[in-house]
Amino acid sequence: MENLIALLVAAPLLGAVVLLCGGRRLDRAGHWIGTVLAAASFVVGAVLFTDMLGKGAEDRTLHQHLYSWIPVEGFQADVAFQLDQLSMTFVLLITGVGTLIHIYSIGYMEHDERRRRFFGYLNLFLAAMLILVIADNYLLLYVGWEGVGLASYLLIGFWQHKPSAATAAKKAFLVNRVGDIGLSIAIMLMFTTFGTFAFGPVFEATGDTSEGKLTAIGLMLLLAACGKSAQVPLQSWLGDAMEGPTPVSALIHAATMVTAGVYLIVRSGAVFNGAPDAQLVVVVVGAVTLLFGAIVGCAKDDIKKALAGSTMSQIGYMILAAGLGPVGYVFAIMHLVTHGFFKAGLFLGAGSVMHGMNDEVDMRRYGGLRKYMPVTFVTFGLGYLAIIGFPGLSGFFSKDMIIEAAFAKGGTEGWILGSVTLLGAAITAFYMTRVMLMTFFGEKRWQPDAEGHDPHPHESPKSMTIPMIVLAFGSVFAGGFFSIGDRFVHWLEPVTGHDHGHAPVSATTVTAATMVVLVIGVAIAWAMYGRRPVPAVAPRGSLLTRAARRDLLQDDFNHVVLVRGGEHLTRSLVYVDHTLVDGVVNGTAASMGGLSGRLRKLQNGYARSYAVSMFGGAAVLIAATLLMRAV
């Protein structure tokens, strides 16, 4: 069966090559080619998954070695794949949700002249993401990591005729390059420390490595994760990435790109387990981002940007759980999977609303859409209930487990982290209820667009609604299915390990507290947006609200600290270069030139001058000789 692993990547990669190189002759069938090959990758993954279930827990890891890329003495770089329970979870999520997004895109991008190229980029994205999660060494993982960055740049900036889209693509690309530096440095440190970058040897050697080296490697891996998963301080690209087509938002922000950082940390658990300081930084980053994204999501009137803030916050939950070590690894991945279902469904639902509203994204111009889009309303509503943690739905199980794991950290740190996760749950309930009320309830508030066309809301075609329905089923049932008999824990434990911890509060108490904060968040949102009409123009709001509308001034901070700081640093370096470096070189050259010019004046070509010089020199020598004898 291991010979099938390469087919996971080969199918979407073939689609990308064919669609991007085949030319306009494939315009009519390009979307079908891309969708079929994405589905083929999912089928291969399902076959491998079925075979894996038939084996014992300790015998489920498969390896496929394709070839040695750089086989030299002291440096072995292999193109080889590893499929275990962790990578298989990602394979099914990436190919499954990715295929649904391909199907959705058939209807959503129907009238786009460059649809074939769009599907080529989608296939390229899937291929790169699959390389990332099934690579058996960090160097090949880095290839997939960079491939995902390239594909996301192409997809976010797909509508490149819009300056905002082109700018957003460049911003995402540049911010991610900062994180990529962290991954490259981590790989270099691994090679100098362990002599290899293959997962197995690296993880086996961590027990004999100093904590300082593991901390350095862990922090560099965290920097990489912050870039891909949009965690503080590298989160600024995520909201702007909404300029891409909505299927791109669903693909990037649900099951693929933003989850890569979570995968990297959990996969590198052996490194972080030996570096408690690095783990602490991971937890802090996750906790800060959890609240940062939630607060931003509360103030956005753009439906996609509100969901983007939600994604940032939910990934913060996962990063926090991953930073808890074996107590939280399984729950981080479980929430990642359930989030893949309900967040993809929410983004596709947002795209369906936009499809029926002439691409309007301002929720203040929606209202009452449940009457016009019943399927979108129900599927979006189920995703909403799942993400806020409504009892029995997927988010209820996965998020509650992270909250319990946070309290299980113990001591003051456990109480702080547990309180942060509860506060995040309350804010999540608020901003998602706000989105739901402003979009589907109340009176209609839409207005004619810039060209005078009055929107006529309508349900989307089946190619768009069927993927939404499938994702809604995952939003409802996935969490419960994973939790029965600790099914998901037992599935991942052989790879990630698991420690139940010792929570200072019972699971029942945590669940009760979560329900209380959920009700509070929903009630506040209802009081603000359900009981009274939503104004067509956003009120000025408080200082915090105005800051949240500007993403808590993240771009202002980056501009002052990084852009202007970089400009001042550059000018300082130029000044030092001109005055000190060039000054020394040019000054030395000028001094030698002046000295040679003066010496050259002595060589005037006149015999009498040379005779006088010789006479003077002889006189000096005679005088010096007589003086020495006298002494």
C-alpha positions in Angstrom: 0.0 0.0 0.0 2.9 2.4 0.6 3.3 2.6 -3.2 0.1 4.5 -3.3 1.3 7.3 -1.1 2.9 9.2 -4.0 -0.4 9.1 -5.9 -1.9 11.4 -3.2 0.4 14.2 -4.5 0.7 13.0 -8.1 -3.0 13.5 -8.9 -3.5 17.2 -8.0 0.1 17.9 -9.2 -0.8 16.5 -12.6 -4.0 18.6 -12.6 -2.0 21.7 -11.9 0.5 21.0 -14.8 -2.2 20.1 -17.3 -4.4 23.1 -16.5 -1.7 25.7 -16.3 0.2 24.4 -19.4 -2.7 23.1 -21.5 -3.8 26.5 -22.8 -7.2 27.8 -23.7 -8.2 24.5 -25.4 -9.0 23.2 -21.9 -11.2 26.1 -20.8 -14.4 24.2 -21.3 -13.3 21.2 -19.3 -10.6 22.6 -17.0 -12.9 22.8 -13.9 -13.9 19.2 -14.3 -10.3 18.0 -14.7 -9.2 19.8 -11.6 -12.2 18.5 -9.6 -11.8 14.9 -10.7 -8.1 14.8 -9.9 -8.8 16.4 -6.4 -11.4 13.7 -5.8 -9.0 11.0 -7.1 -6.5 12.1 -4.4 -9.3 11.8 -1.8 -10.2 8.3 -3.0 -6.5 7.2 -2.7 -6.5 8.6 0.8 -9.6 6.8 1.7 -8.1 3.5 0.4 -5.0 4.0 2.5 -7.1 5.0 5.5 -9.1 1.8 5.2 -6.0 -0.3 5.0 -4.5 1.5 8.0 -7.6 0.7 10.1 -7.0 -3.0 9.5 -3.6 -2.8 11.2 -2.6 -2.6 14.8 -2.0 0.9 16.3 1.7 0.5 16.3 1.9 -0.9 12.8 0.1 1.9 10.9 3.1 3.9 9.8 3.9 3.6 6.1 7.1 4.9 4.3 7.7 5.4 0.6 11.2 6.4 -0.6 11.1 7.8 -4.1 14.7 8.9 -4.7 17.7 10.6 -3.1 17.8 14.2 -4.1 21.3 15.0 -2.8 23.2 11.8 -1.9 26.7 13.1 -0.8 28.9 12.1 2.1 27.6 13.7 5.3 24.5 15.1 3.7 21.5 13.0 2.6 18.4 14.7 1.2 15.7 12.2 0.3 12.3 12.6 -1.4 10.4 10.2 0.9 6.9 10.1 2.3 5.6 9.0 5.7 2.0 8.2 6.3 0.9 7.7 9.9 -2.2 8.6 11.9 -1.3 12.3 12.1 -0.6 12.8 8.5 -3.5 10.6 7.4 -5.9 12.9 9.4 -4.6 15.8 7.4 -4.7 13.9 4.1 -8.4 13.1 4.5 -9.2 16.7 5.7 -7.2 18.4 2.9 -8.5 16.2 0.1 -12.0 15.9 1.4 -12.7 19.5 2.1 -10.6 20.5 -0.8 -12.7 18.4 -3.2 -15.9 20.0 -1.8 -14.4 23.4 -2.4 -13.5 22.4 -6.0 -17.2 21.4 -6.6 -18.4 24.6 -5.0 -16.1 26.6 -7.2 -17.6 25.1 -10.4 -20.7 27.2 -9.7 -19.1 30.1 -7.9 -16.5 30.8 -10.7 -18.8 29.9 -13.6 -18.6 33.2 -15.3 -14.9 33.9 -14.7 -12.9 33.9 -17.9 -9.9 32.5 -16.1 -11.7 29.6 -14.4 -9.3 27.0 -15.8 -6.3 28.7 -14.3 -8.1 29.1 -11.0 -8.6 25.3 -10.8 -5.0 24.8 -11.7 -4.0 27.0 -8.8 -6.3 25.0 -6.5 -4.7 21.8 -7.6 -1.3 23.2 -7.1 -2.3 24.3 -3.6 -3.5 20.8 -2.7 -0.4 19.1 -4.0 1.9 21.5 -2.0 -0.2 21.0 1.2 -0.1 17.2 0.8 3.7 17.3 0.4 3.9 19.3 3.6 1.9 16.8 5.7 3.3 13.5 4.3 7.0 14.4 4.0 9.2 12.3 6.2 11.8 15.0 6.8 11.9 18.7 7.4 13.6 19.6 4.2 10.9 18.0 2.0 8.3 19.6 4.4 10.0 22.9 3.6 9.4 22.3 -0.1 5.7 21.8 0.5 5.7 24.8 2.9 7.1 27.1 0.2 4.7 25.6 -2.4 1.8 26.5 -0.2 3.1 30.0 0.1 3.4 30.3 -3.7 0.0 28.9 -4.4 -1.7 31.1 -1.7 -0.1 34.1 -3.3 -1.5 33.1 -6.7 -5.0 32.4 -5.3 -5.3 35.5 -3.0 -4.2 37.7 -5.9 -6.2 35.8 -8.5 -8.3 38.9 -9.3 -5.2 40.8 -10.0 -7.0 43.6 -11.8 -8.1 44.8 -8.4 -5.2 46.7 -6.7 -6.4 45.6 -3.3 -6.1 41.9 -4.3 -2.6 42.4 -5.7 -1.6 44.2 -2.6 -3.1 41.6 -0.3 -1.3 38.8 -2.2 2.1 40.6 -1.8 1.4 41.3 1.8 0.6 37.6 2.5 3.7 36.5 0.6 6.1 38.9 2.4 4.7 38.3 5.9 5.0 34.5 5.3 8.6 35.0 4.2 9.4 36.2 7.7 8.1 32.9 9.1 9.8 30.9 6.5 13.1 32.3 7.7 12.3 30.7 11.0 11.7 27.3 9.5 14.9 27.5 7.4 17.0 28.4 10.5 15.4 25.6 12.4 16.3 23.1 9.7 19.9 24.4 9.7 20.1 24.1 13.5 18.7 20.5 13.3 21.3 19.5 10.8 24.2 21.0 12.8 22.9 19.5 16.0 21.6 16.1 14.9 23.4 15.6 11.5 20.1 15.0 9.8 16.6 16.5 9.3 14.6 13.3 9.0 11.8 13.1 11.6 12.7 9.7 13.1 16.4 10.4 13.9 15.7 14.0 15.0 13.0 12.9 17.5 15.1 10.0 18.8 18.1 12.3 19.5 16.1 15.1 21.4 16.6 13.2 24.7 20.3 13.6 24.5 20.3 17.3 23.4 20.7 20.3 25.6 17.6 22.3 26.5 19.1 25.5 25.0 19.5 24.0 21.6 16.0 22.5 21.6 14.6 25.9 22.8 16.3 27.7 19.9 14.9 25.1 17.4 11.5 25.3 19.0 11.3 29.1 18.8 12.3 29.1 15.2 9.6 26.5 14.4 7.1 28.7 16.3 8.1 31.7 14.2 7.4 29.6 11.1 4.0 28.5 12.5 3.1 32.1 13.3 3.6 33.1 9.7 1.5 30.3 8.1 -1.2 30.2 10.9 -1.5 34.0 11.2 -0.6 34.1 14.9 0.7 37.2 16.6 2.9 38.9 15.6 2.6 37.7 12.0 -1.1 37.8 11.7 -1.6 41.0 9.6 -2.0 39.2 6.3 -5.0 37.1 7.1 -7.8 39.8 6.9 -6.5 41.3 3.7 -6.4 37.8 2.2 -10.2 38.0 1.9 -9.6 39.9 -1.3 -9.3 36.5 -3.0 -12.3 34.6 -4.3 -14.5 33.1 -1.5 -13.5 29.5 -2.3 -9.9 30.5 -1.6 -10.9 31.9 1.7 -12.6 28.6 2.6 -9.6 26.6 1.4 -6.9 28.7 3.1 -8.7 29.5 6.3 -10.4 26.2 7.1 -8.5 23.0 6.4 -5.2 23.8 4.8 -2.8 26.7 5.0 -3.6 28.2 8.4 -3.5 24.7 9.9 0.1 24.1 8.7 1.6 25.8 11.7 -0.5 23.6 14.1 0.7 20.5 12.2 4.3 21.7 12.4 4.2 22.2 16.2 2.4 18.9 16.9 4.6 17.0 14.5 7.6 18.5 16.3 6.3 17.5 19.7 9.5 15.7 20.7 11.4 19.0 20.3 9.0 21.1 22.3 8.6 18.4 25.0 12.3 18.9 25.7 12.1 22.7 25.6 9.6 23.9 28.3 10.5 27.6 27.7 9.6 27.2 24.0 6.3 25.5 25.0 5.5 28.5 27.2 6.0 30.9 24.4 3.7 28.8 22.2 1.0 28.9 24.8 1.4 32.7 25.2 1.2 33.2 21.5 -1.9 31.1 21.2 -3.7 32.8 24.1 -2.9 36.3 22.8 -4.0 35.5 19.3 -7.1 33.8 20.6 -8.3 37.0 22.1 -6.8 39.3 19.4 -8.7 37.5 16.6 -12.0 37.4 18.6 -11.9 41.1 19.4 -11.2 42.0 15.7 -14.1 39.7 14.6 -16.5 41.6 16.8 -16.1 44.9 14.9 -16.0 43.8 11.3 -19.0 44.6 9.1 -17.5 42.7 6.1 -18.8 39.2 6.5 -15.6 37.5 5.2 -13.3 39.6 7.4 -15.4 38.8 10.5 -14.9 35.1 9.7 -11.2 35.8 9.1 -10.9 37.2 12.6 -12.8 34.1 13.8 -10.2 31.9 12.0 -7.3 33.7 13.7 -9.0 33.1 17.1 -9.8 29.5 16.5 -6.3 28.7 15.3 -5.2 30.5 18.6 -7.1 27.8 20.5 -5.2 25.1 18.6 -1.8 26.7 19.1 -2.5 27.1 22.8 -3.5 23.4 23.0 -0.4 22.4 21.1 1.7 24.4 23.5 0.3 22.3 26.4 2.3 19.3 25.2 0.9 15.8 25.4 -2.1 17.1 27.4 -3.2 19.1 24.4 -1.8 17.7 21.2 -4.7 15.4 20.4 -7.3 18.1 21.2 -5.5 20.7 19.0 -5.8 18.3 16.1 -9.4 17.4 16.9 -10.4 21.0 17.0 -8.5 21.5 13.8 -10.6 18.9 12.1 -13.9 20.0 13.4 -13.0 23.6 12.6 -12.2 22.5 9.1 -15.8 21.4 8.7 -17.7 24.3 10.2 -15.4 27.1 9.1 -15.3 25.9 5.5 -19.1 25.7 5.7 -19.3 29.2 7.1 -17.0 30.6 4.4 -18.9 28.8 1.6 -22.1 30.1 3.2 -20.7 33.6 3.1 -19.9 33.1 -0.6 -23.4 31.9 -1.2 -24.8 35.1 0.4 -22.5 37.2 -1.7 -23.5 35.2 -4.8 -27.1 36.2 -4.2 -26.4 39.8 -3.2 -24.3 41.0 -6.2 -21.1 40.4 -4.3 -22.0 42.7 -1.5 -20.0 41.9 1.6 -21.3 44.6 4.1 -23.6 42.8 6.6 -25.3 46.1 7.3 -26.7 45.8 3.8 -28.1 42.3 4.3 -31.0 41.5 6.7 -33.8 38.9 6.5 -32.0 36.7 4.0 -33.2 33.5 5.7 -36.5 33.9 3.7 -34.6 34.0 0.4 -31.8 31.5 1.0 -33.2 28.7 3.1 -30.5 26.2 2.4 -27.7 28.7 3.0 -29.4 29.8 6.2 -29.7 26.3 7.6 -26.2 25.2 6.7 -24.7 28.5 7.8 -26.7 28.3 11.0 -25.4 24.8 11.8 -21.9 26.0 11.3 -22.7 28.9 13.6 -24.0 26.6 16.3 -20.9 24.4 16.0 -18.4 27.2 16.3 -20.0 28.7 19.4 -20.0 25.3 21.1 -23.7 24.5 21.1 -24.2 21.3 23.0 -24.0 18.2 20.9 -22.4 19.8 17.9 -18.7 19.4 16.8 -17.3 22.6 18.3 -18.9 21.7 21.7 -16.7 18.6 22.0 -13.4 19.9 20.6 -13.4 23.3 22.2 -14.5 22.1 25.6 -11.6 19.6 25.6 -9.1 22.4 24.9 -10.6 24.5 27.8 -10.3 21.4 30.1 -6.7 20.9 29.0 -5.9 24.5 29.7 -7.2 24.2 33.3 -5.3 20.9 33.5 -2.0 22.9 33.2 -2.4 23.4 36.9 -1.4 26.2 39.2 -1.8 29.9 38.4 -0.9 29.3 34.8 -3.7 26.8 34.4 -6.3 29.2 35.9 -5.1 32.0 33.6 -5.2 29.9 30.5 -8.5 28.4 31.4 -10.0 31.9 32.0 -8.6 33.1 28.7 -10.2 30.2 26.8 -13.5 30.8 28.5 -13.4 34.5 27.7 -12.6 33.6 24.1 -15.7 31.3 24.1 -17.9 34.2 25.2 -16.5 36.6 22.6 -16.9 33.9 19.9 -20.6 33.5 20.9 -21.0 37.3 20.6 -19.4 37.9 17.2 -20.8 34.9 15.5 -24.3 35.7 16.8 -23.8 39.2 15.5 -22.9 37.8 12.1 -26.0 35.5 12.1 -28.4 38.3 13.2 -27.1 40.9 10.8 -27.2 38.6 7.8 -30.3 36.4 8.2 -32.6 38.2 10.6 -34.3 41.6 10.9 -35.6 43.7 8.0 -34.0 43.8 4.6 -31.4 46.6 4.4 -29.9 46.2 0.9 -29.6 49.1 -1.4 -28.8 49.5 -5.1 -25.2 49.0 -6.0 -22.9 51.6 -7.6 -24.4 50.9 -11.0 -28.0 51.3 -9.7 -28.8 47.5 -9.7 -31.1 46.4 -6.9 -30.0 43.0 -5.4 -32.4 40.2 -5.8 -31.4 37.6 -3.2 -31.8 34.0 -4.3 -30.5 30.6 -3.4 -27.3 29.3 -5.0 -27.1 26.5 -7.5 -26.8 22.9 -6.3 -23.1 22.8 -7.2 -22.7 25.3 -4.3 -25.3 24.1 -1.9 -24.4 20.4 -1.9 -20.9 21.0 -0.5 -22.4 23.3 2.1 -24.8 20.5 3.1 -22.0 17.9 3.4 -19.9 20.3 5.5 -23.0 21.0 7.7 -23.2 17.3 8.5 -19.5 17.3 9.6 -20.3 20.4 11.7 -23.0 18.5 13.5 -21.7 15.0 13.9 -17.9 15.0 13.6 -17.2 16.0 17.2 -19.5 13.5 18.8 -18.2 10.7 16.5 -14.6 11.5 17.6 -15.4 11.7 21.3 -17.3 8.4 21.7 -15.0 6.2 23.6 -12.2 8.6 23.2 -12.0 7.4 19.6 -9.8 10.3 18.3 -7.5 10.2 21.3 -6.8 6.5 20.7 -6.3 7.2 17.0 -3.6 9.8 17.4 -2.0 8.7 20.7 0.6 6.3 19.1 2.0 9.3 17.2 1.5 12.3 19.5 1.3 10.7 22.9 -1.4 11.8 25.4 -1.5 12.8 29.0 -4.8 13.3 30.7 -3.4 15.8 33.2 -4.9 16.7 36.5 -7.5 19.4 36.1 -8.3 21.5 39.3 -11.9 21.6 38.1 -14.1 18.8 36.9 -15.2 18.4 33.3 -18.8 19.0 34.3 -17.8 22.3 35.9 -15.9 23.4 32.8 -18.9 22.5 30.6 -21.3 24.4 32.8 -19.0 27.5 32.8 -18.7 27.2 29.0 -22.5 27.2 28.7 -22.8 30.2 30.9 -20.4 32.3 28.9 -22.0 31.1 25.7 -25.4 32.3 26.8 -23.9 35.6 28.0 -22.3 36.2 24.6 -25.4 35.3 22.7 -27.6 37.5 25.0 -25.4 40.5 24.5 -25.4 40.1 20.8 -29.1 39.7 20.7 -29.6 42.9 22.9 -27.4 44.9 20.5 -28.4 43.5 17.1 -31.6 41.5 17.5 -33.9 43.7 19.6 -33.3 46.8 17.6 -32.8 47.7 14.0 -29.2 47.5 12.6 -28.2 51.0 11.4 -27.1 51.2 7.7 -24.0 53.1 8.8 -21.8 51.8 11.6 -21.9 54.1 14.7 -18.6 55.7 15.8 -18.3 53.2 18.6 -15.9 53.1 21.6 -12.1 53.5 21.4 -11.8 49.7 21.5 -14.3 49.3 18.7 -12.6 51.8 16.5 -9.2 50.1 17.1 -10.8 46.7 16.3 -12.1 48.0 13.0 -8.5 48.8 12.2 -7.4 45.3 13.3 -6.2 46.6 16.7 -3.8 48.9 14.8 -1.7 46.0 13.7 -0.9 47.7 10.3 -0.1 51.0 12.1 2.3 49.1 14.4 3.9 47.4 11.5 4.3 50.6 9.6 5.8 52.5 12.5 8.0 49.7 13.9 8.9 47.8 10.8 8.4 50.0 7.8 9.7 53.3 9.3 12.1 51.5 11.5 13.5 49.7 8.4 13.7 53.0 6.5 15.6 54.6 9.4 17.9 51.6 9.7 18.5 51.6 6.0 19.4 55.3 6.0 21.7 54.8 9.0 23.5 52.0 7.2 23.8 54.1 4.0 25.2 56.9 6.1 27.7 54.6 7.8 28.6 53.1 4.5 29.2 56.5 2.9 31.0 58.2 5.8 32.8 55.3 7.5 33.4 52.5 5.0 33.6 54.5 1.9 35.2 57.4 3.8 38.1 55.2 5.0 38.6 53.7 1.5 38.2 57.0 -0.4 40.3 58.8 2.2 43.1 56.3 1.9 43.0 56.6 -1.8 43.0 60.4 -1.7 45.9 60.4 0.8 48.0 58.1 -1.4 47.1 60.2 -4.4 48.2 63.4 -2.7 51.4 61.9 -1.5 52.2 60.5 -4.9 51.5 63.9 -6.4 53.9 65.6 -4.1 56.6 63.0 -4.7 56.1 63.3 -8.4 57.1 66.9 -8.3 60.6 65.8 -7.3 60.9 63.9 -10.6 61.0 67.0 -12.8 63.6 65.8 -15.4 66.2 68.6 -14.8 69.8 67.3 -14.3 70.7 70.3 -12.0 67.8 69.4 -9.6 69.0 65.8 -9.4 72.7 67.0 -8.9 71.5 69.3 -6.1 69.6 66.4 -4.5 72.6 64.2 -4.7 74.8 66.9 -3.2 72.3 67.5 -0.5 72.0 63.8 0.3 75.8 63.4 0.4 76.1 66.4 2.6 73.6 65.0 5.1 75.4 61.6 5.1 78.8 63.3 5.8 77.4 65.5 8.5 75.7 62.5 10.2 79.0 60.5 10.0 81.1 63.3 11.5 78.4 63.8 14.3 78.5 60.1 15.2 82.3 60.1 15.4 82.3 63.2 17.6 79.9 61.5 20.0 
